[in-house]
């Protein structure tokens, strides 16, 4: 399917074309072409074009044949992509007599061009003829104002205009969401027939609160009540805990683990990183003492043997760890509760593997990426959903500032003074580890580390994914102990890292991150009672990028930020969490129209309760599509 579209359905004025935008221009003036041959052998052809709003230069590199196609007189159109970094240049341009309309852009492999793919797709659609059978009954197409499947399929490849493309995407998104809902409703129905563990929850909350050093929030109390009801039921718990960064989801996991321990069952809390697993282990020891254990991939052979033996014979009743928990050889004596933290970091099969180490254990999933309720119902229709709103008392949200590139030196000097005067620590996050010639101007962690080391009188560390696990752990431990003032890092610190004295977050090239990811990173500070700051550094001049970043300075509400991310970037990371079922059509709709998906879900539920023959086709399609995955789609 197309990964994007070039909209050449109407001409644009040169002055109105944004940097990086593909557009068609009506040629009102055209100059004499020039040819430049560099010493390297490269040929550069350029020609001036203009309309009533201004001029631009069309440029071609190493395409000498383009010279023959340049018209000598005004008239017709030129289509290309605007580059405004050095004036107004049209790149990858071509001359056409008539507007091409909306042109699909496909993913390519080396040696195959867009025109080859477009011709192949046209041939395939033509060969299908009447073979694209309708799957939604006509009465529902009329009820929801949808176009037919064949028309939608053809239009999504070759739309006449953007309005028809929108209708095609809506139709395909509607069907995708309906199919996924049918599967999830089937799974939910199957789960109701399962028998799990009916835990006795009486008195556990009071004992749990005695060990907590603070009073839970109302939201935490409310979710603990939901967990208690789930665990007391003979049906296995399947609950997603959604909460903003720093809202206190780990406390809820500890409560569920205490219920299991009180009943003589083991529990396991799986974390995506060793850093986060170590943090969980520290808390588990406070509640379970020497009956808490940690299992990671970088333990010594002796430590691993002893830990595995303690898990197998039931001595360790509360276990945390990383992917090492799902390996062969990890056997539990009596596993009752499985909890995965930041679940979108784990594959569906990985989550299933840990769940199968027990007999229908209760499962709980924690996610710090807030999702609007409608989207939650589509993506997590097989789970009960709890939302933890608000923050624990005493936490001060970070003050977020947008910093232009020309102020970066002043910003770092200010941070240097803040660290010295307030006795706090800082993170600096870069989008990549080392320099990349294709991404000029994007700050790398290694380059910035060297620069700050030379210019700031601070103790500075460098953390990134290429380091060995032991090196990463040592660096984080040094930072946690206050032996480093500033930590330059990539996004490896995004998930779960908790250093209360870290009160400053700098995000370099902030425009390269999604809003949800920026919010996750910002959540690494403001975890104590001191004032905290988040500086978003950008050299971008894009109005869209600057608008997105300014939004971050206006709110700390993760749900509002997730909603904005959907509107401006599409679902990207959110869809990536759920590793099945949502295609690019649904993704496109998610970015603009959650109502379509809500209606699709209502339709699917109604369809499953109908018994007419024309309702069966879509249900059968859903079951065929997910037949191979029905046992793995469930999160357990």
Secondary structure, DSSP 8 states (H G I E B T S, - for coil): --SEEEEESS---GGG--TT-EEEEE-SEE---EEEE-TTS-EEEEEEEEETTEEEEEEEES-GGGGGG--SSS-SEEEEEEE-TTS-EEEEEEEESS--EEEEE----TT--HHHHHHHHHHHHHHHTT-S---S-HHHHHHHT---HHHHHHHHHS-SSHHHHHHHHHHHHHHHHHHHHHHHHHHHHHHHT--------TTHHHHHHHH-SS---HHHHHHHHHHHHHHHSSS--EEEEEE-TTS-HHHHHHHHHHHHHHTT-EEEEE-SSHHHHHHHHHHHHHHHGGGEEEE-TTS-HHHHHHHHHHHHTT---EEEESGGGGSTT---SSEEEEEEESGGGS-HHHHHHHHTTSSS-EEEEEE-S---HHHHHHHTTTSEEEEE-S--TT----EEEEEEGGGHHHHHHHHHHHHHHH--EEEEE-SBSS--GGGTT--BHHHHHHHHHHH--S-EEEE-TTS-HHHHHHHHHHHHTTS-SEEEE-GGGSSS---TTEEEEEETTGGGS-HHHHHHHHTTS--SSS--EEEEEE----HHHHHHHHHHHH---HHHHHHHHHHHH-SHHHHHHS-SS--HHHHHHHHH-HHHHHHHHHHHHHHHT---GGGHHHHHHHHHHHGGGHHHHS--
